[in-house]
């Protein structure tokens, strides 16, 4: 029987979101912010949808969170991996 599990991501790929966040904060790098947005948006929308039961509201909430992240990027301190937040 063939195994259908997906290959593991290299460790460097798992660390990329934290690096993108660091770039966003330290260098005001909007492209790094866009990478974070695209990396997490759909996952966060799916999670939010389970809480609010409205796709439009879930998308709006996630967009608002990302707007706040960008607006307050200088005040946010990540002490562990970004994904844990």
mmCIF file of the N, C-alpha and C atoms, coordinates in Angstrom:
data_MODEL
# 
_entry.id   MODEL 
# 
loop_
_atom_site.group_PDB 
_atom_site.id 
_atom_site.type_symbol 
_atom_site.label_atom_id 
_atom_site.label_alt_id 
_atom_site.label_comp_id 
_atom_site.label_asym_id 
_atom_site.label_entity_id 
_atom_site.label_seq_id 
_atom_site.pdbx_PDB_ins_code 
_atom_site.Cartn_x 
_atom_site.Cartn_y 
_atom_site.Cartn_z 
_atom_site.occupancy 
_atom_site.B_iso_or_equiv 
_atom_site.pdbx_formal_charge 
_atom_site.auth_seq_id 
_atom_site.auth_comp_id 
_atom_site.auth_asym_id 
_atom_site.auth_atom_id 
_atom_site.pdbx_PDB_model_num 
ATOM 1   N N  . UNK A 1 1  ? 0.840   -1.177 0.000  1.00 0.00 ? 1  UNK A N  1 
ATOM 2   C CA . UNK A 1 1  ? 0.000   0.000  0.000  1.00 0.00 ? 1  UNK A CA 1 
ATOM 3   C C  . UNK A 1 1  ? 0.889   1.246  0.000  1.00 0.00 ? 1  UNK A C  1 
ATOM 4   N N  . UNK A 1 2  ? 0.548   2.216  -0.816 1.00 0.00 ? 2  UNK A N  1 
ATOM 5   C CA . UNK A 1 2  ? 1.300   3.452  -0.895 1.00 0.00 ? 2  UNK A CA 1 
ATOM 6   C C  . UNK A 1 2  ? 0.907   4.384  0.243  1.00 0.00 ? 2  UNK A C  1 
ATOM 7   N N  . UNK A 1 3  ? 1.874   5.051  0.779  1.00 0.00 ? 3  UNK A N  1 
ATOM 8   C CA . UNK A 1 3  ? 1.599   6.047  1.818  1.00 0.00 ? 3  UNK A CA 1 
ATOM 9   C C  . UNK A 1 3  ? 1.242   7.371  1.137  1.00 0.00 ? 3  UNK A C  1 
ATOM 10  N N  . UNK A 1 4  ? 0.236   8.015  1.635  1.00 0.00 ? 4  UNK A N  1 
ATOM 11  C CA . UNK A 1 4  ? -0.204  9.269  1.023  1.00 0.00 ? 4  UNK A CA 1 
ATOM 12  C C  . UNK A 1 4  ? 0.079   10.476 1.911  1.00 0.00 ? 4  UNK A C  1 
ATOM 13  N N  . UNK A 1 5  ? 0.988   10.322 2.847  1.00 0.00 ? 5  UNK A N  1 
ATOM 14  C CA . UNK A 1 5  ? 1.305   11.467 3.693  1.00 0.00 ? 5  UNK A CA 1 
ATOM 15  C C  . UNK A 1 5  ? 2.139   12.467 2.923  1.00 0.00 ? 5  UNK A C  1 
ATOM 16  N N  . UNK A 1 6  ? 1.978   13.711 3.282  1.00 0.00 ? 6  UNK A N  1 
ATOM 17  C CA . UNK A 1 6  ? 2.730   14.768 2.623  1.00 0.00 ? 6  UNK A CA 1 
ATOM 18  C C  . UNK A 1 6  ? 4.130   14.840 3.227  1.00 0.00 ? 6  UNK A C  1 
ATOM 19  N N  . UNK A 1 7  ? 5.102   15.201 2.409  1.00 0.00 ? 7  UNK A N  1 
ATOM 20  C CA . UNK A 1 7  ? 6.456   15.327 2.944  1.00 0.00 ? 7  UNK A CA 1 
ATOM 21  C C  . UNK A 1 7  ? 6.526   16.473 3.948  1.00 0.00 ? 7  UNK A C  1 
ATOM 22  N N  . UNK A 1 8  ? 7.422   16.332 4.899  1.00 0.00 ? 8  UNK A N  1 
ATOM 23  C CA . UNK A 1 8  ? 7.600   17.386 5.899  1.00 0.00 ? 8  UNK A CA 1 
ATOM 24  C C  . UNK A 1 8  ? 8.240   18.614 5.275  1.00 0.00 ? 8  UNK A C  1 
ATOM 25  N N  . UNK A 1 9  ? 7.854   19.777 5.782  1.00 0.00 ? 9  UNK A N  1 
ATOM 26  C CA . UNK A 1 9  ? 8.456   21.019 5.320  1.00 0.00 ? 9  UNK A CA 1 
ATOM 27  C C  . UNK A 1 9  ? 9.845   21.142 5.940  1.00 0.00 ? 9  UNK A C  1 
ATOM 28  N N  . UNK A 1 10 ? 10.790  21.660 5.185  1.00 0.00 ? 10 UNK A N  1 
ATOM 29  C CA . UNK A 1 10 ? 12.106  21.890 5.777  1.00 0.00 ? 10 UNK A CA 1 
ATOM 30  C C  . UNK A 1 10 ? 12.000  22.889 6.924  1.00 0.00 ? 10 UNK A C  1 
ATOM 31  N N  . UNK A 1 11 ? 12.873  22.764 7.897  1.00 0.00 ? 11 UNK A N  1 
ATOM 32  C CA . UNK A 1 11 ? 12.852  23.658 9.056  1.00 0.00 ? 11 UNK A CA 1 
ATOM 33  C C  . UNK A 1 11 ? 12.943  25.125 8.646  1.00 0.00 ? 11 UNK A C  1 
ATOM 34  N N  . UNK A 1 12 ? 13.704  25.426 7.645  1.00 0.00 ? 12 UNK A N  1 
ATOM 35  C CA . UNK A 1 12 ? 13.851  26.820 7.229  1.00 0.00 ? 12 UNK A CA 1 
ATOM 36  C C  . UNK A 1 12 ? 12.514  27.395 6.763  1.00 0.00 ? 12 UNK A C  1 
ATOM 37  N N  . UNK A 1 13 ? 11.697  26.582 6.124  1.00 0.00 ? 13 UNK A N  1 
ATOM 38  C CA . UNK A 1 13 ? 10.397  27.062 5.665  1.00 0.00 ? 13 UNK A CA 1 
ATOM 39  C C  . UNK A 1 13 ? 9.480   27.345 6.851  1.00 0.00 ? 13 UNK A C  1 
ATOM 40  N N  . UNK A 1 14 ? 9.557   26.539 7.892  1.00 0.00 ? 14 UNK A N  1 
ATOM 41  C CA . UNK A 1 14 ? 8.730   26.755 9.076  1.00 0.00 ? 14 UNK A CA 1 
ATOM 42  C C  . UNK A 1 14 ? 9.130   28.039 9.794  1.00 0.00 ? 14 UNK A C  1 
ATOM 43  N N  . UNK A 1 15 ? 10.383  28.430 9.700  1.00 0.00 ? 15 UNK A N  1 
ATOM 44  C CA . UNK A 1 15 ? 10.867  29.642 10.365 1.00 0.00 ? 15 UNK A CA 1 
ATOM 45  C C  . UNK A 1 15 ? 10.601  30.898 9.548  1.00 0.00 ? 15 UNK A C  1 
ATOM 46  N N  . UNK A 1 16 ? 10.204  30.759 8.299  1.00 0.00 ? 16 UNK A N  1 
ATOM 47  C CA . UNK A 1 16 ? 10.018  31.926 7.434  1.00 0.00 ? 16 UNK A CA 1 
ATOM 48  C C  . UNK A 1 16 ? 9.016   32.944 7.972  1.00 0.00 ? 16 UNK A C  1 
ATOM 49  N N  . UNK A 1 17 ? 7.838   32.548 8.461  1.00 0.00 ? 17 UNK A N  1 
ATOM 50  C CA . UNK A 1 17 ? 6.903   33.578 8.943  1.00 0.00 ? 17 UNK A CA 1 
ATOM 51  C C  . UNK A 1 17 ? 7.491   34.450 10.051 1.00 0.00 ? 17 UNK A C  1 
ATOM 52  N N  . UNK A 1 18 ? 8.254   33.870 10.957 1.00 0.00 ? 18 UNK A N  1 
ATOM 53  C CA . UNK A 1 18 ? 8.876   34.661 12.012 1.00 0.00 ? 18 UNK A CA 1 
ATOM 54  C C  . UNK A 1 18 ? 9.894   35.631 11.418 1.00 0.00 ? 18 UNK A C  1 
ATOM 55  N N  . UNK A 1 19 ? 10.630  35.191 10.416 1.00 0.00 ? 19 UNK A N  1 
ATOM 56  C CA . UNK A 1 19 ? 11.594  36.059 9.742  1.00 0.00 ? 19 UNK A CA 1 
ATOM 57  C C  . UNK A 1 19 ? 10.867  37.181 8.993  1.00 0.00 ? 19 UNK A C  1 
ATOM 58  N N  . UNK A 1 20 ? 9.759   36.851 8.328  1.00 0.00 ? 20 UNK A N  1 
ATOM 59  C CA . UNK A 1 20 ? 8.976   37.879 7.629  1.00 0.00 ? 20 UNK A CA 1 
ATOM 60  C C  . UNK A 1 20 ? 8.482   38.924 8.624  1.00 0.00 ? 20 UNK A C  1 
ATOM 61  N N  . UNK A 1 21 ? 8.037   38.462 9.796  1.00 0.00 ? 21 UNK A N  1 
ATOM 62  C CA . UNK A 1 21 ? 7.552   39.401 10.807 1.00 0.00 ? 21 UNK A CA 1 
ATOM 63  C C  . UNK A 1 21 ? 8.683   40.316 11.268 1.00 0.00 ? 21 UNK A C  1 
ATOM 64  N N  . UNK A 1 22 ? 9.870   39.743 11.500 1.00 0.00 ? 22 UNK A N  1 
ATOM 65  C CA . UNK A 1 22 ? 11.019  40.538 11.918 1.00 0.00 ? 22 UNK A CA 1 
ATOM 66  C C  . UNK A 1 22 ? 11.333  41.604 10.865 1.00 0.00 ? 22 UNK A C  1 
ATOM 67  N N  . UNK A 1 23 ? 11.320  41.216 9.590  1.00 0.00 ? 23 UNK A N  1 
ATOM 68  C CA . UNK A 1 23 ? 11.577  42.164 8.508  1.00 0.00 ? 23 UNK A CA 1 
ATOM 69  C C  . UNK A 1 23 ? 10.511  43.260 8.477  1.00 0.00 ? 23 UNK A C  1 
ATOM 70  N N  . UNK A 1 24 ? 9.270   42.867 8.679  1.00 0.00 ? 24 UNK A N  1 
ATOM 71  C CA . UNK A 1 24 ? 8.169   43.817 8.649  1.00 0.00 ? 24 UNK A CA 1 
ATOM 72  C C  . UNK A 1 24 ? 8.382   44.881 9.719  1.00 0.00 ? 24 UNK A C  1 
ATOM 73  N N  . UNK A 1 25 ? 8.754   44.450 10.925 1.00 0.00 ? 25 UNK A N  1 
ATOM 74  C CA . UNK A 1 25 ? 8.920   45.384 12.040 1.00 0.00 ? 25 UNK A CA 1 
ATOM 75  C C  . UNK A 1 25 ? 10.188  46.214 11.889 1.00 0.00 ? 25 UNK A C  1 
ATOM 76  N N  . UNK A 1 26 ? 11.315  45.551 11.678 1.00 0.00 ? 26 UNK A N  1 
ATOM 77  C CA . UNK A 1 26 ? 12.596  46.246 11.678 1.00 0.00 ? 26 UNK A CA 1 
ATOM 78  C C  . UNK A 1 26 ? 12.808  47.120 10.441 1.00 0.00 ? 26 UNK A C  1 
ATOM 79  N N  . UNK A 1 27 ? 12.267  46.707 9.304  1.00 0.00 ? 27 UNK A N  1 
ATOM 80  C CA . UNK A 1 27 ? 12.539  47.415 8.059  1.00 0.00 ? 27 UNK A CA 1 
ATOM 81  C C  . UNK A 1 27 ? 11.299  48.065 7.449  1.00 0.00 ? 27 UNK A C  1 
ATOM 82  N N  . UNK A 1 28 ? 10.181  48.066 8.182  1.00 0.00 ? 28 UNK A N  1 
ATOM 83  C CA . UNK A 1 28 ? 8.914   48.562 7.626  1.00 0.00 ? 28 UNK A CA 1 
ATOM 84  C C  . UNK A 1 28 ? 8.658   47.941 6.256  1.00 0.00 ? 28 UNK A C  1 
ATOM 85  N N  . UNK A 1 29 ? 8.889   46.654 6.151  1.00 0.00 ? 29 UNK A N  1 
ATOM 86  C CA . UNK A 1 29 ? 8.832   45.933 4.878  1.00 0.00 ? 29 UNK A CA 1 
ATOM 87  C C  . UNK A 1 29 ? 7.404   45.459 4.597  1.00 0.00 ? 29 UNK A C  1 
ATOM 88  N N  . UNK A 1 30 ? 6.710   46.193 3.735  1.00 0.00 ? 30 UNK A N  1 
ATOM 89  C CA . UNK A 1 30 ? 5.332   45.838 3.398  1.00 0.00 ? 30 UNK A CA 1 
ATOM 90  C C  . UNK A 1 30 ? 5.265   44.513 2.648  1.00 0.00 ? 30 UNK A C  1 
ATOM 91  N N  . UNK A 1 31 ? 6.290   44.197 1.858  1.00 0.00 ? 31 UNK A N  1 
ATOM 92  C CA . UNK A 1 31 ? 6.291   42.910 1.136  1.00 0.00 ? 31 UNK A CA 1 
ATOM 93  C C  . UNK A 1 31 ? 6.354   41.739 2.112  1.00 0.00 ? 31 UNK A C  1 
ATOM 94  N N  . UNK A 1 32 ? 7.093   41.894 3.193  1.00 0.00 ? 32 UNK A N  1 
ATOM 95  C CA . UNK A 1 32 ? 7.139   40.848 4.222  1.00 0.00 ? 32 UNK A CA 1 
ATOM 96  C C  . UNK A 1 32 ? 5.762   40.698 4.868  1.00 0.00 ? 32 UNK A C  1 
ATOM 97  N N  . UNK A 1 33 ? 5.083   41.818 5.081  1.00 0.00 ? 33 UNK A N  1 
ATOM 98  C CA . UNK A 1 33 ? 3.727   41.777 5.621  1.00 0.00 ? 33 UNK A CA 1 
ATOM 99  C C  . UNK A 1 33 ? 2.788   41.043 4.670  1.00 0.00 ? 33 UNK A C  1 
ATOM 100 N N  . UNK A 1 34 ? 2.908   41.315 3.381  1.00 0.00 ? 34 UNK A N  1 
ATOM 101 C CA . UNK A 1 34 ? 2.073   40.620 2.393  1.00 0.00 ? 34 UNK A CA 1 
ATOM 102 C C  . UNK A 1 34 ? 2.316   39.118 2.430  1.00 0.00 ? 34 UNK A C  1 
ATOM 103 N N  . UNK A 1 35 ? 3.573   38.717 2.594  1.00 0.00 ? 35 UNK A N  1 
ATOM 104 C CA . UNK A 1 35 ? 3.881   37.279 2.691  1.00 0.00 ? 35 UNK A CA 1 
ATOM 105 C C  . UNK A 1 35 ? 3.203   36.672 3.902  1.00 0.00 ? 35 UNK A C  1 
ATOM 106 N N  . UNK A 1 36 ? 3.261   37.366 5.036  1.00 0.00 ? 36 UNK A N  1 
ATOM 107 C CA . UNK A 1 36 ? 2.576   36.886 6.241  1.00 0.00 ? 36 UNK A CA 1 
ATOM 108 C C  . UNK A 1 36 ? 1.079   36.754 5.992  1.00 0.00 ? 36 UNK A C  1 
ATOM 109 N N  . UNK A 1 37 ? 0.518   37.790 5.377  1.00 0.00 ? 37 UNK A N  1 
ATOM 110 C CA . UNK A 1 37 ? -0.912  37.798 5.090  1.00 0.00 ? 37 UNK A CA 1 
ATOM 111 C C  . UNK A 1 37 ? -1.295  36.590 4.246  1.00 0.00 ? 37 UNK A C  1 
ATOM 112 N N  . UNK A 1 38 ? -0.601  36.361 3.156  1.00 0.00 ? 38 UNK A N  1 
ATOM 113 C CA . UNK A 1 38 ? -0.935  35.250 2.263  1.00 0.00 ? 38 UNK A CA 1 
ATOM 114 C C  . UNK A 1 38 ? -0.668  33.894 2.913  1.00 0.00 ? 38 UNK A C  1 
ATOM 115 N N  . UNK A 1 39 ? 0.310   33.842 3.783  1.00 0.00 ? 39 UNK A N  1 
ATOM 116 C CA . UNK A 1 39 ? 0.646   32.586 4.455  1.00 0.00 ? 39 UNK A CA 1 
ATOM 117 C C  . UNK A 1 39 ? -0.450  32.171 5.444  1.00 0.00 ? 39 UNK A C  1 
ATOM 118 N N  . UNK A 1 40 ? -1.004  33.133 6.184  1.00 0.00 ? 40 UNK A N  1 
ATOM 119 C CA . UNK A 1 40 ? -1.936  32.821 7.269  1.00 0.00 ? 40 UNK A CA 1 
ATOM 120 C C  . UNK A 1 40 ? -3.405  33.115 6.978  1.00 0.00 ? 40 UNK A C  1 
ATOM 121 N N  . UNK A 1 41 ? -3.701  33.892 5.965  1.00 0.00 ? 41 UNK A N  1 
ATOM 122 C CA . UNK A 1 41 ? -5.074  34.369 5.755  1.00 0.00 ? 41 UNK A CA 1 
ATOM 123 C C  . UNK A 1 41 ? -6.109  33.248 5.669  1.00 0.00 ? 41 UNK A C  1 
ATOM 124 N N  . UNK A 1 42 ? -5.906  32.296 4.794  1.00 0.00 ? 42 UNK A N  1 
ATOM 125 C CA . UNK A 1 42 ? -6.940  31.267 4.612  1.00 0.00 ? 42 UNK A CA 1 
ATOM 126 C C  . UNK A 1 42 ? -7.102  30.398 5.858  1.00 0.00 ? 42 UNK A C  1 
ATOM 127 N N  . UNK A 1 43 ? -6.011  30.085 6.529  1.00 0.00 ? 43 UNK A N  1 
ATOM 128 C CA . UNK A 1 43 ? -6.090  29.286 7.753  1.00 0.00 ? 43 UNK A CA 1 
ATOM 129 C C  . UNK A 1 43 ? -6.869  30.038 8.824  1.00 0.00 ? 43 UNK A C  1 
ATOM 130 N N  . UNK A 1 44 ? -6.581  31.318 8.977  1.00 0.00 ? 44 UNK A N  1 
ATOM 131 C CA . UNK A 1 44 ? -7.283  32.112 9.979  1.00 0.00 ? 44 UNK A CA 1 
ATOM 132 C C  . UNK A 1 44 ? -8.753  32.319 9.610  1.00 0.00 ? 44 UNK A C  1 
ATOM 133 N N  . UNK A 1 45 ? -9.048  32.438 8.329  1.00 0.00 ? 45 UNK A N  1 
ATOM 134 C CA . UNK A 1 45 ? -10.452 32.558 7.900  1.00 0.00 ? 45 UNK A CA 1 
ATOM 135 C C  . UNK A 1 45 ? -11.233 31.286 8.229  1.00 0.00 ? 45 UNK A C  1 
ATOM 136 N N  . UNK A 1 46 ? -10.631 30.137 7.969  1.00 0.00 ? 46 UNK A N  1 
ATOM 137 C CA . UNK A 1 46 ? -11.308 28.871 8.300  1.00 0.00 ? 46 UNK A CA 1 
ATOM 138 C C  . UNK A 1 46 ? -11.562 28.764 9.801  1.00 0.00 ? 46 UNK A C  1 
ATOM 139 N N  . UNK A 1 47 ? -10.566 29.142 10.594 1.00 0.00 ? 47 UNK A N  1 
ATOM 140 C CA . UNK A 1 47 ? -10.727 29.102 12.045 1.00 0.00 ? 47 UNK A CA 1 
ATOM 141 C C  . UNK A 1 47 ? -11.824 30.080 12.485 1.00 0.00 ? 47 UNK A C  1 
ATOM 142 N N  . UNK A 1 48 ? -11.799 31.290 11.968 1.00 0.00 ? 48 UNK A N  1 
ATOM 143 C CA . UNK A 1 48 ? -12.788 32.304 12.328 1.00 0.00 ? 48 UNK A CA 1 
ATOM 144 C C  . UNK A 1 48 ? -14.193 31.889 11.914 1.00 0.00 ? 48 UNK A C  1 
ATOM 145 N N  . UNK A 1 49 ? -14.297 31.229 10.780 1.00 0.00 ? 49 UNK A N  1 
ATOM 146 C CA . UNK A 1 49 ? -15.609 30.791 10.296 1.00 0.00 ? 49 UNK A CA 1 
ATOM 147 C C  . UNK A 1 49 ? -16.274 29.840 11.289 1.00 0.00 ? 49 UNK A C  1 
ATOM 148 N N  . UNK A 1 50 ? -15.480 29.018 11.945 1.00 0.00 ? 50 UNK A N  1 
ATOM 149 C CA . UNK A 1 50 ? -16.052 28.110 12.949 1.00 0.00 ? 50 UNK A CA 1 
ATOM 150 C C  . UNK A 1 50 ? -16.605 28.883 14.143 1.00 0.00 ? 50 UNK A C  1 
ATOM 151 N N  . UNK A 1 51 ? -16.085 30.075 14.392 1.00 0.00 ? 51 UNK A N  1 
ATOM 152 C CA . UNK A 1 51 ? -16.528 30.865 15.544 1.00 0.00 ? 51 UNK A CA 1 
ATOM 153 C C  . UNK A 1 51 ? -17.725 31.749 15.227 1.00 0.00 ? 51 UNK A C  1 
ATOM 154 N N  . UNK A 1 52 ? -17.808 32.280 14.009 1.00 0.00 ? 52 UNK A N  1 
ATOM 155 C CA . UNK A 1 52 ? -18.851 33.257 13.702 1.00 0.00 ? 52 UNK A CA 1 
ATOM 156 C C  . UNK A 1 52 ? -19.911 32.765 12.713 1.00 0.00 ? 52 UNK A C  1 
ATOM 157 N N  . UNK A 1 53 ? -19.674 31.665 12.044 1.00 0.00 ? 53 UNK A N  1 
ATOM 158 C CA . UNK A 1 53 ? -20.649 31.059 11.116 1.00 0.00 ? 53 UNK A CA 1 
ATOM 159 C C  . UNK A 1 53 ? -21.089 31.969 9.972  1.00 0.00 ? 53 UNK A C  1 
ATOM 160 N N  . UNK A 1 54 ? -20.249 32.906 9.599  1.00 0.00 ? 54 UNK A N  1 
ATOM 161 C CA . UNK A 1 54 ? -20.516 33.764 8.448  1.00 0.00 ? 54 UNK A CA 1 
ATOM 162 C C  . UNK A 1 54 ? -19.193 33.984 7.729  1.00 0.00 ? 54 UNK A C  1 
ATOM 163 N N  . UNK A 1 55 ? -19.114 33.538 6.477  1.00 0.00 ? 55 UNK A N  1 
ATOM 164 C CA . UNK A 1 55 ? -17.865 33.652 5.728  1.00 0.00 ? 55 UNK A CA 1 
ATOM 165 C C  . UNK A 1 55 ? -17.428 35.111 5.577  1.00 0.00 ? 55 UNK A C  1 
ATOM 166 N N  . UNK A 1 56 ? -18.363 35.983 5.270  1.00 0.00 ? 56 UNK A N  1 
ATOM 167 C CA . UNK A 1 56 ? -18.027 37.398 5.090  1.00 0.00 ? 56 UNK A CA 1 
ATOM 168 C C  . UNK A 1 56 ? -17.505 38.009 6.388  1.00 0.00 ? 56 UNK A C  1 
ATOM 169 N N  . UNK A 1 57 ? -18.158 37.689 7.498  1.00 0.00 ? 57 UNK A N  1 
ATOM 170 C CA . UNK A 1 57 ? -17.720 38.222 8.786  1.00 0.00 ? 57 UNK A CA 1 
ATOM 171 C C  . UNK A 1 57 ? -16.353 37.650 9.176  1.00 0.00 ? 57 UNK A C  1 
ATOM 172 N N  . UNK A 1 58 ? -16.128 36.371 8.914  1.00 0.00 ? 58 UNK A N  1 
ATOM 173 C CA . UNK A 1 58 ? -14.834 35.747 9.220  1.00 0.00 ? 58 UNK A CA 1 
ATOM 174 C C  . UNK A 1 58 ? -13.717 36.438 8.438  1.00 0.00 ? 58 UNK A C  1 
ATOM 175 N N  . UNK A 1 59 ? -13.944 36.681 7.154  1.00 0.00 ? 59 UNK A N  1 
ATOM 176 C CA . UNK A 1 59 ? -12.941 37.358 6.330  1.00 0.00 ? 59 UNK A CA 1 
ATOM 177 C C  . UNK A 1 59 ? -12.687 38.779 6.810  1.00 0.00 ? 59 UNK A C  1 
ATOM 178 N N  . UNK A 1 60 ? -13.750 39.473 7.197  1.00 0.00 ? 60 UNK A N  1 
ATOM 179 C CA . UNK A 1 60 ? -13.606 40.845 7.687  1.00 0.00 ? 60 UNK A CA 1 
ATOM 180 C C  . UNK A 1 60 ? -12.821 40.879 8.998  1.00 0.00 ? 60 UNK A C  1 
ATOM 181 N N  . UNK A 1 61 ? -13.100 39.941 9.888  1.00 0.00 ? 61 UNK A N  1 
ATOM 182 C CA . UNK A 1 61 ? -12.375 39.884 11.159 1.00 0.00 ? 61 UNK A CA 1 
ATOM 183 C C  . UNK A 1 61 ? -10.890 39.638 10.941 1.00 0.00 ? 61 UNK A C  1 
ATOM 184 N N  . UNK A 1 62 ? -10.576 38.693 10.065 1.00 0.00 ? 62 UNK A N  1 
ATOM 185 C CA . UNK A 1 62 ? -9.167  38.381 9.796  1.00 0.00 ? 62 UNK A CA 1 
ATOM 186 C C  . UNK A 1 62 ? -8.481  39.578 9.138  1.00 0.00 ? 62 UNK A C  1 
ATOM 187 N N  . UNK A 1 63 ? -9.145  40.228 8.224  1.00 0.00 ? 63 UNK A N  1 
ATOM 188 C CA . UNK A 1 63 ? -8.574  41.423 7.596  1.00 0.00 ? 63 UNK A CA 1 
ATOM 189 C C  . UNK A 1 63 ? -8.312  42.515 8.625  1.00 0.00 ? 63 UNK A C  1 
ATOM 190 N N  . UNK A 1 64 ? -9.252  42.687 9.562  1.00 0.00 ? 64 UNK A N  1 
ATOM 191 C CA . UNK A 1 64 ? -9.071  43.675 10.620 1.00 0.00 ? 64 UNK A CA 1 
ATOM 192 C C  . UNK A 1 64 ? -7.866  43.336 11.503 1.00 0.00 ? 64 UNK A C  1 
ATOM 193 N N  . UNK A 1 65 ? -7.686  42.060 11.795 1.00 0.00 ? 65 UNK A N  1 
ATOM 194 C CA . UNK A 1 65 ? -6.534  41.640 12.598 1.00 0.00 ? 65 UNK A CA 1 
ATOM 195 C C  . UNK A 1 65 ? -5.242  41.994 11.877 1.00 0.00 ? 65 UNK A C  1 
ATOM 196 N N  . UNK A 1 66 ? -5.164  41.695 10.590 1.00 0.00 ? 66 UNK A N  1 
ATOM 197 C CA . UNK A 1 66 ? -3.951  42.017 9.840  1.00 0.00 ? 66 UNK A CA 1 
ATOM 198 C C  . UNK A 1 66 ? -3.725  43.524 9.746  1.00 0.00 ? 66 UNK A C  1 
ATOM 199 N N  . UNK A 1 67 ? -4.784  44.288 9.622  1.00 0.00 ? 67 UNK A N  1 
ATOM 200 C CA . UNK A 1 67 ? -4.647  45.746 9.613  1.00 0.00 ? 67 UNK A CA 1 
ATOM 201 C C  . UNK A 1 67 ? -4.063  46.230 10.937 1.00 0.00 ? 67 UNK A C  1 
ATOM 202 N N  . UNK A 1 68 ? -4.549  45.669 12.036 1.00 0.00 ? 68 UNK A N  1 
ATOM 203 C CA . UNK A 1 68 ? -4.020  46.049 13.359 1.00 0.00 ? 68 UNK A CA 1 
ATOM 204 C C  . UNK A 1 68 ? -2.568  45.615 13.521 1.00 0.00 ? 68 UNK A C  1 
ATOM 205 N N  . UNK A 1 69 ? -2.229  44.461 12.989 1.00 0.00 ? 69 UNK A N  1 
ATOM 206 C CA . UNK A 1 69 ? -0.829  44.014 13.053 1.00 0.00 ? 69 UNK A CA 1 
ATOM 207 C C  . UNK A 1 69 ? 0.062   45.016 12.330 1.00 0.00 ? 69 UNK A C  1 
ATOM 208 N N  . UNK A 1 70 ? -0.337  45.420 11.126 1.00 0.00 ? 70 UNK A N  1 
ATOM 209 C CA . UNK A 1 70 ? 0.486   46.370 10.368 1.00 0.00 ? 70 UNK A CA 1 
ATOM 210 C C  . UNK A 1 70 ? 0.552   47.717 11.091 1.00 0.00 ? 70 UNK A C  1 
ATOM 211 N N  . UNK A 1 71 ? -0.572  48.196 11.563 1.00 0.00 ? 71 UNK A N  1 
ATOM 212 C CA . UNK A 1 71 ? -0.630  49.497 12.226 1.00 0.00 ? 71 UNK A CA 1 
ATOM 213 C C  . UNK A 1 71 ? 0.199   49.517 13.511 1.00 0.00 ? 71 UNK A C  1 
ATOM 214 N N  . UNK A 1 72 ? 0.195   48.429 14.252 1.00 0.00 ? 72 UNK A N  1 
ATOM 215 C CA . UNK A 1 72 ? 0.866   48.365 15.548 1.00 0.00 ? 72 UNK A CA 1 
ATOM 216 C C  . UNK A 1 72 ? 2.156   47.552 15.520 1.00 0.00 ? 72 UNK A C  1 
ATOM 217 N N  . UNK A 1 73 ? 2.727   47.368 14.347 1.00 0.00 ? 73 UNK A N  1 
ATOM 218 C CA . UNK A 1 73 ? 3.874   46.470 14.199 1.00 0.00 ? 73 UNK A CA 1 
ATOM 219 C C  . UNK A 1 73 ? 5.051   46.822 15.097 1.00 0.00 ? 73 UNK A C  1 
ATOM 220 N N  . UNK A 1 74 ? 5.246   48.091 15.398 1.00 0.00 ? 74 UNK A N  1 
ATOM 221 C CA . UNK A 1 74 ? 6.388   48.502 16.227 1.00 0.00 ? 74 UNK A CA 1 
ATOM 222 C C  . UNK A 1 74 ? 6.183   48.158 17.707 1.00 0.00 ? 74 UNK A C  1 
ATOM 223 N N  . UNK A 1 75 ? 4.945   47.953 18.110 1.00 0.00 ? 75 UNK A N  1 
ATOM 224 C CA . UNK A 1 75 ? 4.662   47.640 19.511 1.00 0.00 ? 75 UNK A CA 1 
ATOM 225 C C  . UNK A 1 75 ? 4.551   46.138 19.788 1.00 0.00 ? 75 UNK A C  1 
ATOM 226 N N  . UNK A 1 76 ? 4.534   45.323 18.760 1.00 0.00 ? 76 UNK A N  1 
ATOM 227 C CA . UNK A 1 76 ? 4.348   43.877 18.936 1.00 0.00 ? 76 UNK A CA 1 
ATOM 228 C C  . UNK A 1 76 ? 5.703   43.220 19.140 1.00 0.00 ? 76 UNK A C  1 
ATOM 229 N N  . UNK A 1 77 ? 5.800   42.420 20.184 1.00 0.00 ? 77 UNK A N  1 
ATOM 230 C CA . UNK A 1 77 ? 7.033   41.677 20.464 1.00 0.00 ? 77 UNK A CA 1 
ATOM 231 C C  . UNK A 1 77 ? 6.713   40.190 20.465 1.00 0.00 ? 77 UNK A C  1 
ATOM 232 N N  . UNK A 1 78 ? 7.315   39.456 19.553 1.00 0.00 ? 78 UNK A N  1 
ATOM 233 C CA . UNK A 1 78 ? 7.118   38.011 19.470 1.00 0.00 ? 78 UNK A CA 1 
ATOM 234 C C  . UNK A 1 78 ? 8.219   37.337 20.280 1.00 0.00 ? 78 UNK A C  1 
ATOM 235 N N  . UNK A 1 79 ? 7.830   36.584 21.304 1.00 0.00 ? 79 UNK A N  1 
ATOM 236 C CA . UNK A 1 79 ? 8.806   35.962 22.183 1.00 0.00 ? 79 UNK A CA 1 
ATOM 237 C C  . UNK A 1 79 ? 9.028   34.486 21.875 1.00 0.00 ? 79 UNK A C  1 
ATOM 238 N N  . UNK A 1 80 ? 8.176   33.915 21.062 1.00 0.00 ? 80 UNK A N  1 
ATOM 239 C CA . UNK A 1 80 ? 8.353   32.528 20.622 1.00 0.00 ? 80 UNK A CA 1 
ATOM 240 C C  . UNK A 1 80 ? 8.040   32.492 19.134 1.00 0.00 ? 80 UNK A C  1 
ATOM 241 N N  . UNK A 1 81 ? 7.599   31.372 18.619 1.00 0.00 ? 81 UNK A N  1 
ATOM 242 C CA . UNK A 1 81 ? 7.293   31.312 17.189 1.00 0.00 ? 81 UNK A CA 1 
ATOM 243 C C  . UNK A 1 81 ? 6.043   32.140 16.887 1.00 0.00 ? 81 UNK A C  1 
ATOM 244 N N  . UNK A 1 82 ? 5.995   32.697 15.731 1.00 0.00 ? 82 UNK A N  1 
ATOM 245 C CA . UNK A 1 82 ? 4.864   33.525 15.317 1.00 0.00 ? 82 UNK A CA 1 
ATOM 246 C C  . UNK A 1 82 ? 3.574   32.712 15.287 1.00 0.00 ? 82 UNK A C  1 
ATOM 247 N N  . UNK A 1 83 ? 3.660   31.462 14.888 1.00 0.00 ? 83 UNK A N  1 
ATOM 248 C CA . UNK A 1 83 ? 2.465   30.628 14.764 1.00 0.00 ? 83 UNK A CA 1 
ATOM 249 C C  . UNK A 1 83 ? 1.754   30.442 16.099 1.00 0.00 ? 83 UNK A C  1 
ATOM 250 N N  . UNK A 1 84 ? 2.478   30.480 17.203 1.00 0.00 ? 84 UNK A N  1 
ATOM 251 C CA . UNK A 1 84 ? 1.841   30.289 18.504 1.00 0.00 ? 84 UNK A CA 1 
ATOM 252 C C  . UNK A 1 84 ? 0.927   31.459 18.877 1.00 0.00 ? 84 UNK A C  1 
ATOM 253 N N  . UNK A 1 85 ? 1.100   32.592 18.212 1.00 0.00 ? 85 UNK A N  1 
ATOM 254 C CA . UNK A 1 85 ? 0.247   33.738 18.490 1.00 0.00 ? 85 UNK A CA 1 
ATOM 255 C C  . UNK A 1 85 ? -1.007  33.654 17.667 1.00 0.00 ? 85 UNK A C  1 
# 
